[in-house]
Amino acid sequence: MYGVIEGEVDIWINDKMVETIKTGDVFGEGALVHENHQRASTALAKTNCLLGFLDREHFLFAVQQTPMFAIEVMRSYSDRLRRLKYLL
């Protein structure tokens, strides 16, 4: 999972740009909850970016130690799915 610390990242699905992720947003969280998961989208930097990275091990630790972290990730994921529902 990546968090955008600075910059903007475009999310593409099936050769269509569907969303721009901005500072404070996260992407790639689906790969942390699905084992052997095929990517559903492609992320391309729109501007110069500074990203934070969280692998599965650290993600699970953060979820266990900070339940509100898990809620915020689920909220972000749910919001994105709602927006994409109308675009695809």
C-alpha positions, 0 to 999 in steps of 0.5 A, spaced: 500 500 500 502 506 498 500 513 501 501 520 497 505 524 501 506 529 496 504 529 489 498 526 485 497 519 482 493 517 476 489 511 477 488 507 470 483 501 469 482 498 462 486 504 459 481 509 462 484 514 467 478 513 473 481 517 478 487 522 481 489 520 488 492 526 491 496 528 498 493 524 504 490 519 500 492 511 499 492 506 493 494 499 493 490 497 499 487 491 495 493 487 494 494 487 502 488 483 503 487 479 497 493 473 497 495 472 490 491 478 487 491 480 480 492 488 480 485 491 478 488 498 476 495 501 474 498 507 478 502 512 474 505 518 477 501 525 474 506 529 478 513 528 482 511 524 488 513 522 495 510 516 497 510 512 503 510 504 503 507 499 507 508 492 506 503 486 508 507 485 515 507 492 517 499 493 515 497 487 519 501 490 525 498 497 524 491 494 523 492 490 530 495 496 534 491 501 531 484 499 529 482 506 527 487 505 522 483 499 519 477 503 519 480 509 515 483 504 510 476 501 509 473 508 508 478 510 503 477 503 499 469 503 500 469 511 497 473 509 491 469 503 490 463 507 490 466 513 485 468 508 480 461 504 480 459 510 476 465 511 472 466 504 469 
